[in-house]
Amino acid sequence: MSGPGGRFDVLVEVSLREGVSDPQGATIERSLPALDVTGVTGVRVGKAIRFTMEAVDEGDARSRAEDLCRRFLSNPVIEDARVEVLRA
């Protein structure tokens, strides 16, 4: 990209929507007592995706990252995606 703008670090956190079964989270939660870990509930498993992108400004980077989430990085039917953008 040439001209104004810059590089932005993007963090996307994808998690299952509330009400969607999370078998990995349930397995972890059931295993914790065997490790003498108590008082932990509501374990949910997700994924984190980090990348750097060139964009005109932070708003452009966020908009493009959110579009990428909807189109490729998450399944919007069953997953939520949270996007964090910082100037690199």
C-alpha positions as CSV (number, residue, x, y, z in Angstrom):
1,M,0.0,0.0,0.0
2,S,1.4,3.4,-0.8
3,G,0.5,6.9,0.5
4,P,-1.1,7.6,3.8
5,G,-2.1,4.9,6.2
6,G,0.1,2.3,7.9
7,R,0.4,-1.1,9.4
8,F,-2.0,-2.4,12.0
9,D,-1.7,-5.4,14.3
10,V,-5.0,-7.2,14.5
11,L,-6.1,-9.8,17.1
12,V,-9.3,-11.7,16.4
13,E,-10.7,-13.8,19.1
14,V,-13.3,-16.4,18.0
15,S,-15.6,-18.1,20.4
16,L,-18.7,-20.2,20.2
17,R,-21.9,-18.3,20.8
18,E,-23.8,-18.7,24.0
19,G,-26.1,-21.8,23.8
20,V,-23.8,-23.6,21.3
21,S,-22.4,-26.8,22.7
22,D,-18.7,-26.7,23.5
23,P,-17.5,-30.3,23.9
24,Q,-13.8,-29.2,24.3
25,G,-14.7,-26.8,27.1
26,A,-16.8,-29.4,28.8
27,T,-14.0,-32.0,28.6
28,I,-11.5,-29.5,30.1
29,E,-14.0,-28.6,32.9
30,R,-14.6,-32.3,33.8
31,S,-10.8,-32.9,33.9
32,L,-10.0,-30.1,36.3
33,P,-10.9,-31.9,39.6
34,A,-8.4,-34.7,38.7
35,L,-5.8,-32.0,38.8
36,D,-7.0,-30.7,42.2
37,V,-8.4,-27.6,40.5
38,T,-11.8,-26.5,42.0
39,G,-14.1,-23.6,41.6
40,V,-13.7,-23.3,37.8
41,T,-16.9,-23.4,35.8
42,G,-18.1,-22.2,32.4
43,V,-15.0,-23.3,30.5
44,R,-15.3,-22.3,26.8
45,V,-12.7,-23.0,24.1
46,G,-12.0,-20.6,21.2
47,K,-9.2,-19.5,18.9
48,A,-7.0,-16.5,18.5
49,I,-5.8,-15.3,15.1
50,R,-3.1,-12.6,14.9
51,F,-1.9,-10.8,11.8
52,T,-0.7,-7.4,10.5
53,M,-2.4,-5.6,7.7
54,E,-1.9,-2.4,5.7
55,A,-4.8,0.0,5.9
56,V,-5.7,3.7,5.5
57,D,-6.5,4.1,9.2
58,E,-7.6,2.2,12.2
59,G,-11.3,2.3,11.1
60,D,-10.4,0.8,7.7
61,A,-8.3,-1.9,9.4
62,R,-11.2,-2.8,11.7
63,S,-13.7,-2.8,8.9
64,R,-11.6,-5.1,6.7
65,A,-10.7,-7.4,9.6
66,E,-14.4,-7.7,10.6
67,D,-15.3,-8.5,6.9
68,L,-12.5,-11.1,6.9
69,C,-14.1,-12.7,10.0
70,R,-17.5,-12.9,8.5
71,R,-16.2,-14.3,5.2
72,F,-13.4,-16.7,6.3
73,L,-12.1,-16.6,9.9
74,S,-15.3,-17.5,11.8
75,N,-18.7,-19.1,11.2
76,P,-21.1,-16.3,12.1
77,V,-24.0,-18.7,12.6
78,I,-22.4,-20.4,15.6
79,E,-19.4,-18.2,16.5
80,D,-18.7,-14.6,17.7
81,A,-15.6,-12.8,16.7
82,R,-14.0,-9.9,18.6
83,V,-11.6,-7.7,16.7
84,E,-8.8,-5.7,18.3
85,V,-6.8,-3.3,16.2
86,L,-3.6,-1.5,17.2
87,R,-1.1,0.6,15.1
88,A,1.9,-1.6,14.5
